[in-house]
Amino acid sequence: MTRRIVTGAAAAALAACLSACQNTSPSSFSTSAGGFTLTISATTLTVAPGTAGTLTVTGVLSAGLTDTIALTSNLGACSLNPTSLTAGVTSAIVSCSSLTPGTTTVTISGLDQTTSQSASAQFTLIVS
């Protein structure tokens, strides 16, 4: 086995790639309710204490649905931008940061403001 030392710009590029690869898993989580479906881009988000990481939550609204889907998180360390989805705005960024090491299940909920139907999608936040 030959070992190689990577330095300079190549080392920075490798570090960035490894960091990005550690922050998400390749699978996603999806759930439906009535007129819409919520999907989270990965089932796991790993962050170092004191740093932030992001995922994307996407909503697919049924054809013709013009309702607003309000988004919330069960964990105060995770914020959503924007906080609602519509036919014209179909995705939001979930940003999570935490100072305390540990593993937590985060639930992102969507509530149809007109019909009161709801759907939730979950991912695991790992702070280590």
GUDRENKE-789713 format. One line per 3 residues: number of its first residue (from 1); for each residue z, x, y of N, C-alpha, C, CB. Coordinates in Angstrom, 3 decimals. Glycine has a CB too. Layout:
<sites>
NUM	Z:X:Y:Z:X:Y:Z:X:Y:Z:X:Y | ...
</sites>
This chain:
<sites>
1	0.000:0.839:-1.161:0.000:0.000:0.000:0.000:0.893:1.235:1.208:-0.959:-0.008 | -0.876:0.593:2.167:-0.958:1.349:3.407:-0.293:0.553:4.508:-2.423:1.677:3.771 | 0.588:1.183:5.263:1.235:0.531:6.395:0.573:0.996:7.670:2.752:0.826:6.425
4	0.377:0.062:8.571:-0.229:0.392:9.845:0.685:-0.044:10.971:-1.609:-0.262:9.981 | 0.736:0.718:12.004:1.535:0.385:13.176:0.598:-0.173:14.236:2.321:1.631:13.712 | 0.934:-1.357:14.711:0.121:-2.024:15.723:0.807:-1.827:17.070:-0.071:-3.552:15.397
7	0.063:-1.363:18.058:0.637:-1.111:19.376:-0.225:-1.734:20.469:0.789:0.396:19.617 | 0.286:-1.695:21.685:-0.479:-2.124:22.855:-0.865:-3.581:22.839:-1.702:-1.309:22.975 | -2.079:-3.864:23.292:-2.582:-5.233:23.405:-2.644:-5.919:22.043:-3.966:-5.237:24.055
10	-2.981:-5.161:21.004:-3.048:-5.749:19.660:-1.670:-6.214:19.213:-3.620:-4.734:18.649 | -0.626:-5.447:19.549:0.737:-5.837:19.191:1.147:-7.104:19.931:1.723:-4.701:19.502 | 0.780:-7.199:21.201:1.102:-8.396:21.988:0.392:-9.624:21.433:0.719:-8.191:23.460
13	-0.874:-9.468:21.067:-1.637:-10.584:20.501:-1.047:-11.019:19.169:-3.114:-10.196:20.322 | -0.660:-10.059:18.348:-0.053:-10.374:17.047:1.276:-11.093:17.247:0.154:-9.087:16.211 | 2.090:-10.624:18.185:3.379:-11.258:18.452:3.187:-12.696:18.914:4.162:-10.463:19.505
16	2.207:-12.944:19.796:1.934:-14.295:20.278:1.492:-15.202:19.136:0.864:-14.265:21.374 | 0.641:-14.682:18.267:0.172:-15.461:17.120:1.324:-15.804:16.192:-0.910:-14.694:16.354 | 2.164:-14.829:15.889:3.287:-15.073:14.993:4.257:-16.076:15.593:4.011:-13.770:14.677
19	4.489:-15.976:16.887:5.379:-16.924:17.553:4.829:-18.337:17.461:5.583:-16.532:19.016 | 3.557:-18.500:17.733:2.938:-19.831:17.680:2.953:-20.388:16.264:1.498:-19.776:18.203 | 2.719:-19.537:15.305:2.685:-19.974:13.911:4.054:-20.404:13.425:2.152:-18.867:13.025
22	5.112:-19.830:13.970:6.463:-20.178:13.548:6.936:-21.477:14.168:7.419:-19.069:13.899 | 6.303:-21.913:15.249:6.797:-23.076:15.962:6.413:-24.410:15.354:6.319:-23.030:17.339 | 5.395:-24.449:14.523:5.003:-25.728:13.939:4.574:-25.545:12.494:3.872:-26.369:14.750
25	4.655:-26.622:11.758:4.138:-26.607:10.395:2.792:-27.307:10.409:5.128:-27.294:9.391 | 1.964:-27.100:9.387:0.621:-27.653:9.432:0.532:-29.152:9.184:-0.212:-26.961:8.448 | 1.597:-29.778:8.721:1.507:-31.199:8.411:2.037:-32.032:9.565:2.275:-31.519:7.127
28	1.714:-33.321:9.542:2.147:-34.214:10.603:2.861:-35.414:10.004:0.954:-34.666:11.460 | 3.443:-36.243:10.861:4.151:-37.435:10.435:3.583:-38.605:11.212:5.690:-37.299:10.651 | 3.286:-39.696:10.535:2.666:-40.841:11.178:3.302:-42.133:10.692:1.162:-40.856:10.915
31	3.426:-43.117:11.587:3.938:-44.426:11.218:3.280:-45.496:12.091:5.482:-44.472:11.358 | 3.231:-46.718:11.601:2.540:-47.807:12.313:3.442:-49.001:12.529:1.302:-48.240:11.547 | 3.112:-49.784:13.556:3.772:-51.067:13.790:2.788:-51.972:14.512:5.095:-50.894:14.615
34	2.448:-53.077:13.897:1.598:-54.062:14.555:0.340:-53.469:15.155:2.367:-54.757:15.621 | 0.346:-53.293:16.477:-0.852:-52.883:17.169:-0.979:-51.409:17.486:-0.945:-53.618:18.390 | -0.079:-50.552:16.976:-0.209:-49.138:17.296:0.359:-48.248:16.192:0.485:-48.837:18.611
37	-0.082:-46.991:16.205:0.384:-45.970:15.269:0.860:-44.772:16.069:-0.737:-45.561:14.263 | 2.000:-44.190:15.677:2.490:-42.955:16.290:2.328:-41.814:15.296:3.978:-43.096:16.732 | 1.855:-40.677:15.775:1.718:-39.486:14.942:2.311:-38.295:15.688:0.224:-39.225:14.572
40	3.120:-37.501:15.003:3.644:-36.260:15.574:2.876:-35.118:14.937:5.196:-36.112:15.339 | 2.500:-34.128:15.748:1.598:-33.065:15.314:2.156:-32.148:14.234:1.221:-32.246:16.480 | 3.457:-32.111:14.028:4.041:-31.266:12.985:5.354:-31.879:12.526:4.262:-29.814:13.496
43	5.793:-31.522:11.344:7.049:-32.054:10.843:8.221:-31.142:11.155:6.959:-32.279:9.358 | 7.953:-29.929:11.650:9.016:-28.978:11.972:8.694:-28.247:13.262:9.217:-27.973:10.827 | 9.710:-28.068:14.098:9.598:-27.259:15.305:10.746:-26.262:15.274:9.629:-28.146:16.613
46	10.435:-24.970:15.316:11.449:-23.926:15.286:11.477:-23.218:16.632:11.179:-22.920:14.139 | 12.671:-23.147:17.223:12.845:-22.460:18.504:14.037:-21.519:18.415:13.038:-23.477:19.661 | 14.016:-20.482:19.224:15.155:-19.579:19.342:16.161:-20.210:20.296:14.714:-18.161:19.842
49	17.454:-19.933:20.129:18.449:-20.490:21.051:18.099:-20.166:22.502:19.848:-19.953:20.717 | 18.181:-21.165:23.353:17.905:-20.977:24.764:16.443:-21.033:25.150:18.451:-19.700:25.189 | 15.552:-21.248:24.189:14.125:-21.352:24.492:13.656:-22.772:24.208:13.301:-20.323:23.665
52	12.413:-23.055:24.562:11.849:-24.388:24.352:10.611:-24.301:23.470:11.502:-25.054:25.700 | 10.326:-25.373:22.791:9.108:-25.499:21.999:8.534:-26.881:22.205:9.379:-25.233:20.499 | 7.259:-27.046:21.896:6.628:-28.341:22.130:5.833:-28.813:20.918:5.720:-28.268:23.346
55	5.712:-30.117:20.820:4.859:-30.812:19.861:4.112:-31.886:20.634:5.691:-31.427:18.666 | 3.139:-32.483:19.987:2.410:-33.587:20.609:2.632:-34.855:19.802:0.897:-33.265:20.717 | 2.933:-35.945:20.493:2.985:-37.256:19.859:1.755:-38.017:20.349:4.337:-38.029:20.196
58	1.033:-38.593:19.404:-0.201:-39.305:19.725:-0.062:-40.758:19.299:-1.424:-38.645:19.035 | -0.521:-41.647:20.151:-0.514:-43.062:19.825:-1.930:-43.573:19.704:0.253:-43.860:20.876 | -2.191:-44.306:18.657:-3.488:-44.961:18.486:-3.227:-46.452:18.607:-4.172:-44.592:17.098
61	-3.764:-47.041:19.651:-3.587:-48.462:19.892:-4.750:-49.228:19.281:-3.472:-48.754:21.400 | -4.448:-50.370:18.698:-5.489:-51.210:18.098:-6.509:-51.610:19.148:-4.876:-52.464:17.445 | -7.711:-51.859:18.702:-8.802:-52.251:19.612:-8.378:-53.444:20.452:-10.093:-52.588:18.819
64	-8.568:-53.329:21.738:-8.254:-54.422:22.640:-6.809:-54.468:23.109:-8.581:-55.690:21.986 | -5.928:-53.656:22.538:-4.524:-53.668:22.935:-4.384:-53.025:24.318:-3.644:-52.924:21.885 | -3.779:-53.736:25.243:-3.595:-53.216:26.599:-2.113:-53.049:26.936:-4.263:-54.145:27.619
67	-1.256:-53.187:25.946:0.183:-53.092:26.155:0.605:-51.660:26.481:0.927:-53.590:24.920 | 1.790:-51.528:27.017:2.401:-50.228:27.262:3.394:-49.948:26.142:3.098:-50.181:28.659 | 3.321:-48.747:25.574:4.238:-48.326:24.518:5.220:-47.335:25.145:3.463:-47.684:23.290
70	6.486:-47.748:25.275:7.513:-46.883:25.854:8.005:-45.906:24.782:8.701:-47.727:26.425 | 8.085:-44.623:25.135:8.520:-43.586:24.200:9.930:-43.117:24.540:7.544:-42.397:24.219 | 10.740:-42.910:23.503:12.078:-42.368:23.678:12.376:-41.376:22.563:13.131:-43.497:23.701
73	13.347:-40.513:22.801:13.812:-39.549:21.810:15.290:-39.811:21.551:13.574:-38.077:22.289 | 15.720:-39.616:20.306:17.130:-39.796:19.982:17.966:-38.571:20.348:17.286:-40.102:18.504 | 17.336:-37.511:20.825:18.041:-36.259:21.118:17.824:-35.894:22.577:17.557:-35.110:20.187
76	18.897:-35.750:23.322:18.814:-35.411:24.738:18.129:-34.087:25.017:20.175:-35.384:25.320 | 18.118:-33.186:24.048:17.478:-31.879:24.228:15.955:-31.972:24.168:17.973:-30.903:23.167 | 15.432:-33.154:23.829:13.978:-33.344:23.736:13.532:-34.341:24.806:13.565:-33.845:22.309
79	12.550:-33.931:25.598:12.014:-34.815:26.624:10.557:-35.123:26.327:12.160:-34.188:28.021 | 10.067:-36.210:26.902:8.690:-36.653:26.696:7.964:-36.713:28.026:8.652:-38.026:26.000 | 6.708:-36.280:28.019:5.893:-36.346:29.225:4.462:-36.683:28.851:5.954:-35.019:30.008
82	3.969:-37.865:29.198:4.646:-38.944:29.907:5.573:-39.704:28.962:3.621:-39.902:30.537 | 6.296:-40.683:29.506:7.255:-41.442:28.705:6.683:-42.745:28.172:8.482:-41.733:29.520 | 5.387:-42.968:28.363:4.762:-44.166:27.804:3.298:-43.897:27.493:4.894:-45.358:28.775
85	2.773:-44.686:26.570:1.370:-44.608:26.178:0.691:-45.929:26.503:1.227:-44.271:24.670 | -0.599:-45.845:26.821:-1.408:-47.034:27.080:-2.780:-46.789:26.456:-1.523:-47.341:28.630 | -3.681:-47.725:26.642:-5.037:-47.526:26.124:-5.681:-46.303:26.756:-5.901:-48.767:26.382
88	-5.298:-45.961:28.004:-5.887:-44.821:28.692:-5.116:-43.522:28.522:-6.006:-45.125:30.133 | -3.846:-43.602:28.148:-2.998:-42.419:27.943:-2.494:-42.475:26.514:-1.797:-42.362:28.974 | -3.082:-41.664:25.643:-2.795:-41.811:24.211:-1.985:-40.674:23.614:-4.068:-41.933:23.460
91	-1.526:-39.720:24.443:-0.683:-38.667:23.882:0.346:-38.212:24.894:-1.530:-37.481:23.422 | 1.439:-37.665:24.375:2.524:-37.154:25.205:3.019:-35.849:24.595:3.684:-38.194:25.329 | 3.563:-34.996:25.437:4.141:-33.739:24.979:5.633:-33.946:24.776:3.867:-32.584:25.991
94	6.129:-33.531:23.613:7.551:-33.535:23.320:8.020:-32.101:23.499:7.860:-34.083:21.866 | 8.941:-31.877:24.411:9.473:-30.543:24.667:10.949:-30.532:24.302:9.262:-30.123:26.154 | 11.333:-29.612:23.412:12.716:-29.533:22.956:13.279:-28.147:23.235:12.818:-29.863:21.456
97	14.505:-28.123:23.716:15.200:-26.856:23.902:16.652:-27.062:23.513:15.074:-26.340:25.375 | 17.272:-26.003:23.060:18.648:-26.115:22.627:19.311:-24.749:22.665:18.729:-26.720:21.224 | 20.593:-24.734:22.936:21.346:-23.489:22.938:22.118:-23.289:21.647:22.294:-23.459:24.110
100	22.306:-24.357:20.887:23.138:-24.301:19.698:22.305:-24.169:18.433:24.012:-25.532:19.615 | 22.526:-23.099:17.648:21.799:-22.960:16.380:22.109:-24.117:15.436:22.150:-21.626:15.705 | 21.131:-24.526:14.673:21.308:-25.591:13.705:20.015:-26.321:13.449:22.360:-26.556:14.172
103	20.102:-27.344:12.604:18.944:-28.149:12.232:19.250:-29.610:12.525:18.575:-27.947:10.733 | 18.335:-30.289:13.197:18.518:-31.677:13.600:17.231:-32.456:13.342:18.927:-31.771:15.092 | 17.360:-33.690:12.892:16.206:-34.572:12.774:16.024:-35.288:14.102:16.382:-35.591:11.600
106	14.831:-35.184:14.655:14.517:-35.822:15.928:13.606:-37.008:15.645:13.846:-34.816:16.927 | 13.948:-38.140:16.224:13.139:-39.349:16.078:12.536:-39.716:17.424:13.985:-40.523:15.520 | 11.225:-39.827:17.444:10.520:-40.309:18.623:10.141:-41.760:18.331:9.246:-39.417:18.961
109	10.612:-42.663:19.175:10.359:-44.090:18.970:9.396:-44.616:20.017:11.671:-44.886:19.011 | 8.555:-45.529:19.588:7.636:-46.217:20.484:7.926:-47.702:20.430:6.160:-45.927:20.110 | 8.056:-48.335:21.578:8.343:-49.765:21.656:7.268:-50.438:22.488:9.750:-50.025:22.258
112	6.562:-51.390:21.887:5.552:-52.169:22.590:6.282:-53.096:23.564:4.646:-52.983:21.586 | 6.043:-52.896:24.858:6.755:-53.631:25.888:6.426:-55.122:25.920:6.455:-53.031:27.215 | 5.318:-55.528:25.294:4.924:-56.935:25.288:5.408:-57.650:24.033:3.411:-57.057:25.400
115	5.193:-57.047:22.867:5.511:-57.728:21.610:6.849:-57.307:21.012:4.423:-57.473:20.611 | 7.482:-56.281:21.570:8.750:-55.720:21.073:8.631:-55.113:19.685:9.814:-56.789:21.055 | 7.402:-54.844:19.209:7.243:-54.147:17.940:7.510:-52.663:18.178:5.815:-54.377:17.337
118	8.098:-52.006:17.169:8.413:-50.596:17.347:7.981:-49.784:16.139:9.902:-50.412:17.598 | 7.750:-48.507:16.383:7.435:-47.552:15.332:8.119:-46.248:15.704:5.879:-47.363:15.154 | 8.454:-45.448:14.703:9.116:-44.170:14.946:8.457:-43.087:14.126:10.614:-44.252:14.619
121	8.511:-41.884:14.648:8.025:-40.714:13.922:9.100:-39.641:14.032:6.638:-40.206:14.486 | 9.263:-38.848:12.987:10.345:-37.862:12.969:9.819:-36.458:12.732:11.366:-38.215:11.900 | 10.587:-35.477:13.231:10.368:-34.084:12.897:11.720:-33.386:12.870:9.400:-33.403:13.908
124	11.751:-32.222:12.273:12.972:-31.426:12.168:12.949:-30.341:13.233:13.118:-30.803:10.751 | 14.002:-30.285:14.057:14.168:-29.250:15.063:15.106:-28.201:14.485:14.718:-29.834:16.412 | 14.618:-26.977:14.368:15.424:-25.868:13.840:15.646:-24.876:14.969:14.727:-25.177:12.608
127	16.899:-24.634:15.305:17.241:-23.642:16.323:17.885:-22.474:15.591:18.204:-24.238:17.438 | 17.190:-21.348:15.598:17.715:-20.165:14.886:17.272:-18.892:15.556:17.264:-20.161:13.426
</sites>
